[in-house]
Amino acid sequence: MDTPLSTIAVVGLGTMGTGIAEVLARAGHEVIGIDISDAAARQAVAALEAATARAVRRERITEEERGDVLARFRTFGDLRAAAEAELVIEVVPESYDIKQQLFRELDAIVSPAAILATGTNALSVTRLAAESLHPERVLGLHFFNPAPAMKLVEVVSSVLTAPPAVEAVTALARSLGKEPVAVGDRPGFVADGLLFGYLNQAAAMYEANYASREDIDAAMKLGCGLPMGPLALLDLIGIDTARTVLEAMYSASHDRLHAPAPILRQLSEAGLTGRKSGRGFYTYTESGSQTVVPDALTPQESASEAGGRTVRSVGVAGSGTMASGIAEVFAKAGYDVVLAARSQEKADTAKGRIAKSLERSVTKGRLTAEARDETLARITAAGSPDAFADVDLAVEAVAEDLSVKQQLFGTMDKVCKPGAVLATTTSSLPVVAIARATSRPQDVIGMHFFNPAPAMKLVEVVRTVLTADDVHATVREVCVKVRKHPVDCGDRAGFIVNALLFPYLNNAIKMVEEHYASLDDIDAAMKLGGGYPMGPFELLDVVGLDVSLAIEKVLHSEFRDPGLAPAPLLEHLVAAGCLGRKTGRGFREYARR
């Protein structure tokens, strides 16, 4: 195992195998590509030719360097071609039988010093290694798709793996410009272990008709900054592949969050496996295409519900960051805004915060001084909600406390004129319970902005069983006018974003509790392997551990799923006053300002 890994065999030349072969060949390794399909081998060569041609056009490599890369990649249809390899990476179908047979055959072909790596993301590396004559040389080397672009590589050790083998492939990953993360042997490892639970919950949410596929995907992209929505990502991964991974995860964890949503089985067995078949959650122009085409489930733009009510003026209740941000959004869009707080002083302070925000926009060239002045002139600061007498839409953005919100809505019910729409920005409380504090629950709706409101495009529009059609239409129309993207969802805990985000965060904490991986490795895995803008522990510390715990408790109380119970470590940190960046310590420590 001290032999330099100069010659590497890649067995299985599908999308992932081809991508790995490209990475290795461009890094200077001799690559032996092996596939029983001549067509797959030809396609792999064509893909490498196309990729290197693009690199030449973009002046990243020369034509001579391109020729060298292509010369280093040879394809074969016989496994015996791997005889000279110091490392064999298999990326054949996710089947114990197929992979175990492959390892048995490789034992008789390669040198005893060669390392055997499996690219599995779902099967037990230990179980695969046990079938080899030399289990100490078997490990997991999990690249992410597309391999040339994705930086993360999970290096998976079993209890049988020899440390020199791990050191050799870890050094190889670094030499390829990748970020290796060392993990133990359990289904899904780190990145997929967190990712697939989230994807499964999104599939279940869609299956329950809670929200449309378009709204679920838009919510997670716009609300969390993710590169793809979960259902589109399932189509890319392959719905059959996702089901296989989840089955393996569930068999190990027995966590209901990992039990594959029935719709995954239904689509898989119907052959609707995603992009590769031309249809999955979405429909594509053809098999293998990434271009979505309209189908029977595509929302019809011409279809609209009853016309909304006229909104010229807006009241915003609250004095915090969210309230001032929402008031700024409405004022920028041309609405007259009444910003009401518990005192005139608090209201003036909130308006001052808006003035500073607008000034920053002017400094950065995003807003003219004239527009700044006009926007600020539209905002009236008031010392109580009594100033809402003439507003057409009243938006509550006070503390996330049901009794506080109910009291405020009782006041707005008395103050606001008949026909005014009353909206709450709650992120976790039942909207209908807030609505029942008024004599007009049909006029009450959820309008969940995301922080910071001026920058975040998403608004979750939360309709209760009592909300009137024209109230729903009004809020959607207003969202569009203030340049936000509305997504519809029902009145249940977490709505779309938090219901999918916080179980993922909770599962990351459980990984740390179980000493499976470190904070840094988990954060790196999700940023590099999942394309997340922040790792789960970075995000938890930003959101606030007390806020996160409160949301976890609401989700657990609503759905009664044991897998949603808050991780004990989260509860302990909150009890200790370690709430994240705002206190200087959460999962990490921060310098005091």
C-alpha positions as MATLAB code, in Angstrom:
seq = 'MDTPLSTIAVVGLGTMGTGIAEVLARAGHEVIGIDISDAAARQAVAALEAATARAVRRERITEEERGDVLARFRTFGDLRAAAEAELVIEVVPESYDIKQQLFRELDAIVSPAAILATGTNALSVTRLAAESLHPERVLGLHFFNPAPAMKLVEVVSSVLTAPPAVEAVTALARSLGKEPVAVGDRPGFVADGLLFGYLNQAAAMYEANYASREDIDAAMKLGCGLPMGPLALLDLIGIDTARTVLEAMYSASHDRLHAPAPILRQLSEAGLTGRKSGRGFYTYTESGSQTVVPDALTPQESASEAGGRTVRSVGVAGSGTMASGIAEVFAKAGYDVVLAARSQEKADTAKGRIAKSLERSVTKGRLTAEARDETLARITAAGSPDAFADVDLAVEAVAEDLSVKQQLFGTMDKVCKPGAVLATTTSSLPVVAIARATSRPQDVIGMHFFNPAPAMKLVEVVRTVLTADDVHATVREVCVKVRKHPVDCGDRAGFIVNALLFPYLNNAIKMVEEHYASLDDIDAAMKLGGGYPMGPFELLDVVGLDVSLAIEKVLHSEFRDPGLAPAPLLEHLVAAGCLGRKTGRGFREYARR';
ca = [
       0.000    0.000    0.000;
       3.040    2.251   -0.026;
       3.054    2.045   -3.834;
       2.235    5.378   -5.511;
      -1.222    5.288   -7.072;
      -0.099    6.052  -10.623;
      -2.345    3.555  -12.411;
      -5.977    3.476  -11.374;
      -8.813    1.337  -12.720;
     -12.405    2.597  -12.752;
     -14.949   -0.211  -13.067;
     -18.322    0.999  -14.325;
     -18.387    3.816  -16.869;
     -21.745    5.381  -16.184;
     -22.061    9.079  -15.376;
     -20.189    8.816  -12.078;
     -17.479    6.441  -13.323;
     -16.842    8.622  -16.354;
     -16.570   11.711  -14.163;
     -14.094   10.021  -11.815;
     -12.027    8.818  -14.779;
     -11.898   12.389  -16.107;
     -10.701   13.763  -12.756;
      -7.966   11.125  -12.522;
      -6.754   11.455  -16.124;
      -6.596   15.241  -15.932;
      -4.547   14.922  -12.739;
      -1.912   12.843  -14.554;
      -2.911    9.296  -13.626;
      -3.042    6.393  -16.035;
      -6.703    5.393  -16.058;
      -8.055    1.993  -17.039;
     -11.792    2.284  -17.702;
     -13.671   -1.001  -17.578;
     -17.292   -1.669  -18.523;
     -19.059   -4.730  -19.908;
     -20.935   -2.400  -22.275;
     -19.031   -1.278  -25.373;
     -21.545    1.550  -25.744;
     -20.810    2.803  -22.231;
     -17.074    2.718  -22.918;
     -17.499    4.662  -26.164;
     -19.721    7.179  -24.430;
     -17.134    7.636  -21.661;
     -14.414    8.378  -24.232;
     -16.729   10.809  -26.027;
     -17.556   12.546  -22.751;
     -13.861   12.979  -21.927;
     -13.183   14.289  -25.439;
     -16.000   16.822  -25.095;
     -14.935   17.904  -21.598;
     -11.321   18.435  -22.579;
     -12.357   20.272  -25.762;
     -14.359   22.693  -23.588;
     -11.315   23.144  -21.356;
      -9.190   24.057  -24.402;
     -11.810   26.574  -25.615;
     -11.824   28.159  -22.174;
      -8.002   28.240  -22.210;
      -7.726   26.086  -19.097;
      -5.502   23.538  -20.877;
      -3.591   23.508  -24.147;
      -4.315   21.265  -27.127;
      -1.130   19.318  -26.315;
      -2.252   18.793  -22.708;
      -5.615   17.646  -23.990;
      -3.919   15.011  -26.112;
      -1.968   13.777  -23.093;
      -5.162   13.471  -21.007;
      -6.945   11.478  -23.710;
      -3.930    9.204  -24.131;
      -3.981    8.382  -20.417;
      -7.532    7.017  -20.588;
      -7.899    3.505  -22.010;
     -11.112    1.473  -22.005;
     -11.637   -2.287  -21.818;
     -14.495   -4.735  -21.584;
     -12.628   -7.327  -19.511;
     -11.986   -6.992  -15.765;
      -8.542   -8.554  -16.220;
      -7.397   -5.195  -17.605;
      -7.244   -4.048  -13.957;
      -4.264   -6.323  -13.241;
      -1.696   -3.504  -13.332;
      -3.750   -1.051  -11.228;
      -2.583    0.025   -7.778;
      -6.102    1.236   -6.994;
      -9.451   -0.002   -8.326;
     -12.546    2.189   -7.859;
     -15.839    0.446   -8.558;
     -18.994    2.345   -9.416;
     -21.199   -0.506  -10.581;
     -24.937   -0.755   -9.667;
     -25.881   -0.562   -5.974;
     -26.260   -4.293   -5.352;
     -24.467   -6.433   -2.785;
     -24.463   -9.390   -5.168;
     -22.930   -7.423   -8.043;
     -20.309   -5.654   -5.929;
     -19.344   -8.731   -3.896;
     -18.889  -10.794   -7.056;
     -16.730   -8.000   -8.473;
     -14.485   -7.961   -5.396;
     -14.097  -11.752   -5.483;
     -12.996  -11.560   -9.115;
     -10.616   -8.674   -8.419;
      -8.931  -10.690   -5.656;
      -7.722  -13.100   -8.342;
      -6.608  -10.352  -10.733;
      -4.906   -7.460   -8.918;
      -1.784   -7.410   -6.775;
      -2.286   -8.162   -3.053;
      -0.948   -4.656   -2.410;
      -3.598   -2.966   -4.572;
      -6.363   -1.007   -2.850;
     -10.009   -1.774   -3.675;
     -12.428    1.126   -3.269;
     -16.191    1.047   -3.536;
     -18.087    4.107   -4.667;
     -21.253    3.044   -2.845;
     -23.276    5.618   -0.971;
     -25.812    3.151    0.426;
     -24.288   -0.257    1.072;
     -22.144   -1.447    3.964;
     -18.436   -1.193    3.182;
     -17.773   -3.724    5.960;
     -20.107   -6.262    4.382;
     -18.461   -5.767    0.993;
     -14.961   -6.032    2.491;
     -15.816   -9.266    4.290;
     -16.188  -10.996    0.918;
     -12.636  -10.095   -0.101;
      -9.568  -12.240    0.575;
      -7.863   -9.059    1.771;
     -10.549   -7.033    3.645;
      -7.878   -4.741    5.058;
      -7.423   -3.141    1.621;
     -11.132   -2.452    0.985;
     -12.601    0.958    1.755;
     -15.170    3.448    0.492;
     -14.269    6.329   -1.804;
     -17.455    8.274   -2.372;
     -17.261   11.020   -4.993;
     -20.194   13.345   -5.625;
     -21.896   14.061   -8.914;
     -20.637   15.696  -11.114;
     -17.237   14.382  -10.006;
     -15.134   16.969  -11.912;
     -16.943   19.863  -10.215;
     -17.793   18.622   -6.720;
     -15.016   19.058   -4.159;
     -16.119   16.564   -1.528;
     -14.849   12.993   -1.307;
     -15.934   10.831    1.626;
     -13.254    8.314    2.642;
     -15.067    5.471    4.381;
     -13.254    3.059    6.688;
     -14.652   -0.234    7.913;
     -13.470   -1.937   11.099;
     -11.297   -4.088    8.817;
      -9.617   -1.324    6.814;
      -5.868   -0.865    7.274;
      -4.795    2.730    8.092;
      -2.185    2.859    5.260;
      -4.958    2.288    2.702;
      -6.949    5.175    4.165;
      -3.868    7.413    4.166;
      -3.098    6.561    0.536;
      -6.555    7.399   -0.853;
      -6.840   10.478    1.366;
      -3.572   11.778   -0.097;
      -4.864   10.919   -3.566;
      -8.069   12.893   -2.996;
      -6.087   15.938   -1.897;
      -3.815   15.653   -4.929;
      -6.939   15.748   -7.115;
      -7.932   19.078   -5.579;
     -10.695   17.476   -3.534;
     -11.587   17.855    0.138;
     -11.503   14.396    1.760;
     -13.671   13.793    4.824;
     -13.021   10.689    6.929;
     -16.197    8.881    7.995;
     -17.235    5.555    9.434;
     -19.250    2.854    7.754;
     -22.960    3.494    7.929;
     -25.538    3.944    5.146;
     -25.470    7.386    3.581;
     -22.260    8.355    5.388;
     -22.377   12.105    6.225;
     -23.662   14.054    3.222;
     -26.175   11.545    1.874;
     -27.087   10.504    5.418;
     -28.392   14.032    5.970;
     -29.455   14.800    2.412;
     -31.639   11.768    1.726;
     -33.717   12.138    4.887;
     -34.532   15.682    3.741;
     -35.327   14.516    0.200;
     -37.580   11.771    1.564;
     -39.538   14.249    3.680;
     -39.994   16.509    0.641;
     -41.357   13.566   -1.371;
     -43.759   12.722    1.467;
     -44.860   16.366    1.667;
     -45.660   16.361   -2.057;
     -47.395   12.985   -1.839;
     -49.658   14.349    0.907;
     -50.759   17.161   -1.463;
     -49.545   19.682    1.090;
     -47.840   21.801   -1.554;
     -47.128   21.596   -5.275;
     -43.806   20.275   -6.577;
     -43.017   23.749   -7.941;
     -43.717   25.443   -4.604;
     -41.711   22.900   -2.584;
     -38.708   23.307   -4.861;
     -38.982   27.106   -5.026;
     -39.336   27.335   -1.241;
     -36.102   25.459   -0.556;
     -34.145   27.287   -3.241;
     -35.316   30.761   -2.260;
     -35.707   30.169    1.478;
     -32.439   28.264    2.050;
     -30.269   29.277   -0.893;
     -30.023   25.714   -2.197;
     -28.890   25.167   -5.795;
     -31.803   22.811   -6.541;
     -35.171   22.018   -5.048;
     -35.530   18.563   -3.432;
     -37.876   17.059   -6.017;
     -35.792   18.256   -8.944;
     -32.743   16.826   -7.149;
     -34.472   13.461   -6.717;
     -35.098   13.424  -10.461;
     -31.406   14.142  -11.066;
     -30.158   11.487   -8.626;
     -32.653    8.911   -9.856;
     -35.752    8.040   -7.861;
     -34.835    4.349   -7.877;
     -31.356    5.181   -6.553;
     -32.819    7.380   -3.824;
     -35.160    4.605   -2.797;
     -32.248    2.145   -2.562;
     -30.248    4.549   -0.375;
     -33.219    5.187    1.903;
     -33.962    1.476    2.260;
     -30.370    0.925    3.385;
     -30.553    3.859    5.796;
     -33.843    2.688    7.268;
     -32.580   -0.859    7.760;
     -29.769    0.567    9.892;
     -31.601    3.375   11.727;
     -35.257    2.236   11.863;
     -36.002    5.960   11.844;
     -39.325    6.686   10.162;
     -37.768    9.730    8.521;
     -35.686    7.288    6.462;
     -38.552    4.942    5.546;
     -38.955    5.602    1.805;
     -42.082    7.611    0.993;
     -44.528    5.341   -0.888;
     -44.443    7.631   -3.905;
     -40.775    6.710   -4.444;
     -41.741    3.051   -4.819;
     -44.685    3.884   -7.062;
     -42.588    6.008   -9.419;
     -39.687    3.522   -9.419;
     -41.864    0.534  -10.232;
     -43.587    2.504  -12.988;
     -40.211    3.222  -14.559;
     -40.552    6.942  -13.829;
     -37.089    7.269  -12.337;
     -36.334   10.911  -13.118;
     -34.217   12.578  -15.775;
     -32.681    9.322  -16.996;
     -36.112    7.989  -17.999;
     -37.516   11.340  -19.114;
     -40.081   11.510  -16.327;
     -40.129   11.476  -12.550;
     -41.586   14.214  -10.374;
     -41.283   16.380  -13.486;
     -41.468   15.586  -17.193;
     -38.458   16.145  -19.480;
     -38.051   16.531  -23.233;
     -36.456   13.076  -23.501;
     -34.546   10.470  -21.512;
     -31.391   11.992  -20.073;
     -32.536   15.569  -20.684;
     -32.479   18.286  -18.039;
     -35.090   20.408  -19.816;
     -38.460   20.352  -18.027;
     -41.577   20.504  -20.194;
     -45.155   21.260  -19.094;
     -47.343   18.321  -18.150;
     -50.773   17.762  -16.598;
     -49.507   18.938  -13.192;
     -47.917   22.168  -14.388;
     -49.726   25.226  -12.927;
     -51.716   27.119  -15.521;
     -50.851   30.812  -15.454;
     -54.226   31.686  -16.934;
     -56.063   29.943  -14.119;
     -56.749   32.448  -11.346;
     -59.055   32.465   -8.350;
     -61.445   35.211   -7.359;
     -60.017   38.706   -7.682;
     -58.266   40.097   -4.649;
     -59.151   43.093   -2.520;
     -57.629   46.495   -3.197;
     -54.543   47.244   -1.112;
     -53.154   50.785   -1.060;
     -51.904   51.069    2.502;
     -50.220   48.568    4.795;
     -49.789   48.404    8.548;
     -46.803   46.558   10.020;
     -46.887   45.743   13.744;
     -43.556   45.277   15.507;
     -40.263   47.039   16.082;
     -37.676   44.308   15.473;
     -35.520   43.489   12.465;
     -38.266   41.549   10.712;
     -40.899   44.260   11.169;
     -38.637   47.032    9.896;
     -37.525   44.849    6.968;
     -41.118   44.116    5.937;
     -42.064   47.798    6.247;
     -39.108   48.672    3.999;
     -40.240   46.120    1.403;
     -43.752   47.567    1.195;
     -42.593   51.201    1.161;
     -40.080   50.516   -1.633;
     -42.922   49.007   -3.673;
     -44.951   52.227   -3.382;
     -47.336   51.389   -0.541;
     -48.123   53.847    2.248;
     -46.943   52.109    5.425;
     -47.861   52.578    9.082;
     -45.144   51.041   11.276;
     -46.638   50.529   14.732;
     -44.774   49.484   17.880;
     -45.573   49.377   21.600;
     -44.318   52.952   22.003;
     -43.534   55.912   19.785;
     -39.871   55.617   20.759;
     -39.675   51.998   19.566;
     -41.480   52.883   16.343;
     -39.086   55.764   15.658;
     -36.112   53.473   16.333;
     -37.490   50.937   13.852;
     -37.954   53.641   11.223;
     -34.385   54.766   11.912;
     -33.228   51.230   11.174;
     -34.991   51.426    7.811;
     -33.309   54.759    7.081;
     -29.887   53.171    7.688;
     -30.770   50.225    5.456;
     -31.852   52.544    2.646;
     -28.695   54.611    3.057;
     -26.570   51.467    2.634;
     -28.452   50.751   -0.596;
     -27.661   54.262   -1.838;
     -23.982   53.861   -0.930;
     -23.837   50.586   -2.878;
     -25.523   52.136   -5.886;
     -28.673   50.017   -5.608;
     -30.956   52.961   -4.846;
     -30.988   56.636   -5.735;
     -31.069   59.299   -3.060;
     -34.432   60.448   -4.434;
     -35.906   56.947   -4.151;
     -34.542   56.708   -0.609;
     -36.293   59.894    0.427;
     -39.563   58.892   -1.265;
     -39.516   55.478    0.397;
     -38.863   56.906    3.850;
     -41.608   59.504    3.364;
     -44.166   56.727    2.808;
     -43.522   55.287    6.292;
     -45.371   56.680    9.309;
     -44.128   55.586   12.725;
     -46.873   55.093   15.301;
     -46.893   54.223   19.000;
     -49.748   51.710   18.873;
     -51.799   49.570   16.436;
     -54.637   52.079   16.838;
     -53.028   53.781   13.827;
     -54.180   50.842   11.647;
     -57.736   52.173   11.346;
     -57.454   52.890    7.607;
     -54.970   50.264    6.361;
     -56.048   47.678    3.790;
     -53.528   45.041    4.943;
     -52.172   44.637    8.484;
     -49.062   42.473    8.900;
     -48.037   41.288   12.362;
     -44.300   40.759   13.019;
     -44.018   40.578   16.816;
     -42.530   37.942   19.141;
     -43.095   34.252   18.270;
     -45.458   33.750   21.190;
     -49.025   32.587   20.606;
     -50.596   34.586   23.448;
     -48.798   37.771   22.360;
     -49.967   37.340   18.765;
     -53.533   36.500   19.787;
     -53.711   39.615   21.939;
     -52.436   41.764   19.054;
     -54.924   40.235   16.599;
     -57.729   40.893   19.062;
     -56.673   44.540   19.051;
     -56.354   44.705   15.244;
     -59.800   43.091   14.929;
     -61.279   46.056   16.782;
     -59.155   48.726   15.103;
     -58.952   47.681   11.438;
     -61.790   48.531    9.081;
     -64.099   45.836    7.698;
     -62.545   44.070    4.722;
     -58.947   44.656    5.820;
     -56.712   41.605    5.452;
     -54.932   40.540    8.657;
     -51.657   38.625    8.153;
     -49.263   36.960   10.578;
     -45.581   36.338    9.851;
     -45.365   33.383   12.244;
     -42.880   30.693   11.218;
     -44.171   27.904   13.449;
     -47.399   28.708   15.262;
     -50.867   27.615   14.021;
     -52.337   30.449   11.982;
     -55.906   29.323   12.687;
     -55.332   29.706   16.445;
     -54.308   33.309   15.789;
     -57.277   33.827   13.464;
     -59.746   32.618   16.110;
     -58.691   35.527   18.326;
     -60.669   37.729   15.912;
     -64.322   37.938   14.931;
     -63.306   37.580   11.250;
     -61.074   34.515   10.859;
     -61.909   34.456    7.146;
     -59.789   37.622    6.771;
     -56.706   36.116    8.463;
     -53.819   34.463    6.611;
     -50.154   33.608    7.125;
     -47.593   35.683    5.264;
     -44.224   34.275    6.298;
     -41.360   36.479    5.148;
     -37.756   35.316    5.525;
     -34.967   37.250    7.176;
     -33.627   39.658    5.955;
     -36.951   40.577    4.367;
     -35.584   43.148    1.863;
     -33.183   40.548    0.400;
     -35.043   37.218    0.657;
     -37.427   36.564   -2.231;
     -39.625   33.909   -0.615;
     -42.962   34.384    1.137;
     -44.884   31.352    2.374;
     -48.614   32.081    1.995;
     -50.353   30.037    4.672;
     -54.050   29.481    4.180;
     -56.201   28.134    7.008;
     -59.425   26.150    6.597;
     -61.266   29.412    7.302;
     -59.351   31.803    5.002;
     -61.507   33.372    2.261;
     -60.553   32.909   -1.400;
     -60.248   36.631   -2.055;
     -57.953   37.060    0.967;
     -55.644   34.379   -0.419;
     -55.751   36.035   -3.871;
     -55.014   39.425   -2.316;
     -51.881   38.282   -0.532;
     -50.539   36.489   -3.601;
     -51.097   39.618   -5.706;
     -49.379   41.792   -3.089;
     -46.394   39.424   -2.955;
     -45.910   39.779   -6.686;
     -46.200   43.579   -6.477;
     -43.468   43.735   -3.818;
     -41.300   41.446   -6.006;
     -41.498   38.392   -3.783;
     -42.146   34.794   -4.816;
     -45.255   33.417   -3.054;
     -45.593   29.686   -2.368;
     -48.842   28.199   -1.093;
     -48.977   25.837    1.862;
     -51.435   24.693    4.479;
     -51.584   25.608    8.132;
     -49.356   23.009    9.769;
     -46.159   23.247   11.789;
     -43.090   24.441    9.918;
     -44.993   25.131    6.680;
     -42.611   24.107    3.859;
     -39.134   25.416    4.640;
     -38.859   24.859    8.386;
     -40.623   21.490    8.174;
     -37.889   20.274    5.817;
     -34.936   22.262    7.166;
     -35.062   21.617   10.901;
     -35.251   17.794   10.886;
     -32.107   17.921    8.718;
     -30.411   20.198   11.270;
     -31.560   17.956   14.116;
     -30.109   14.880   12.387;
     -26.770   16.664   11.984;
     -26.684   17.238   15.749;
     -27.413   13.547   16.334;
     -24.401   12.647   14.145;
     -22.172   14.665   16.466;
     -23.812   13.172   19.568;
     -23.015    9.703   18.242;
     -19.374   10.727   17.567;
     -19.844    9.722   13.929;
     -18.266   12.886   12.506;
     -16.999   16.264   13.678;
     -18.753   19.618   13.345;
     -16.188   20.736   10.799;
     -16.450   17.575    8.698;
     -20.259   17.692    8.667;
     -20.307   21.370    7.704;
     -17.723   20.750    4.980;
     -19.627   17.715    3.688;
     -22.882   19.613    3.245;
     -21.279   22.658    1.655;
     -18.980   20.744   -0.675;
     -21.152   17.687   -1.314;
     -24.640   19.185   -1.180;
     -24.029   22.717   -2.425;
     -25.436   24.228    0.774;
     -24.435   27.877    1.357;
     -23.784   27.095    5.031;
     -23.101   23.923    6.962;
     -25.771   22.825    9.474;
     -23.817   23.968   12.535;
     -22.943   27.317   11.000;
     -26.636   27.791   10.258;
     -27.783   26.677   13.713;
     -25.482   29.205   15.362;
     -26.777   31.960   13.064;
     -30.466   31.113   13.559;
     -30.022   30.745   17.316;
     -30.105   27.475   19.200;
     -33.077   28.606   21.306;
     -35.070   29.436   18.166;
     -34.057   26.124   16.599;
     -35.086   24.177   19.701;
     -38.464   25.919   19.812;
     -39.157   24.993   16.172;
     -38.032   21.395   16.744;
     -40.423   21.129   19.685;
     -43.314   22.471   17.614;
     -42.601   19.976   14.820;
     -42.334   17.080   17.274;
     -45.565   18.106   19.001;
     -47.445   18.422   15.699;
     -46.308   15.239   13.964;
     -45.554   13.034   17.024;
     -42.721   11.321   15.148;
     -39.949   10.100   17.490;
     -37.373   11.004   14.839;
     -38.366   14.669   15.227;
     -37.630   14.795   18.962;
     -35.014   17.507   19.594;
     -31.490   16.137   19.958;
     -30.485   16.151   23.655;
     -27.271   18.042   22.829;
     -29.347   20.930   21.468;
     -31.421   21.036   24.655;
     -28.293   20.943   26.830;
     -26.642   23.832   24.981;
     -29.777   25.967   25.238;
     -30.084   25.176   28.960;
     -26.463   26.299   29.373;
     -27.207   29.613   27.653;
     -25.092   28.739   24.607;
     -27.453   30.096   21.965;
     -25.119   30.717   19.039;
     -23.524   33.843   17.670;
     -25.794   36.150   19.639;
     -24.306   34.915   22.946;
     -20.784   34.311   21.643;
     -21.041   30.556   21.969;
     -23.191   27.833   20.453;
     -21.765   24.819   18.684;
     -18.691   26.998   18.182;
     -17.228   29.961   20.047;
     -17.219   33.466   18.562;
     -15.255   36.600   19.322;
     -17.211   39.142   21.316;
     -17.858   42.387   19.491;
];
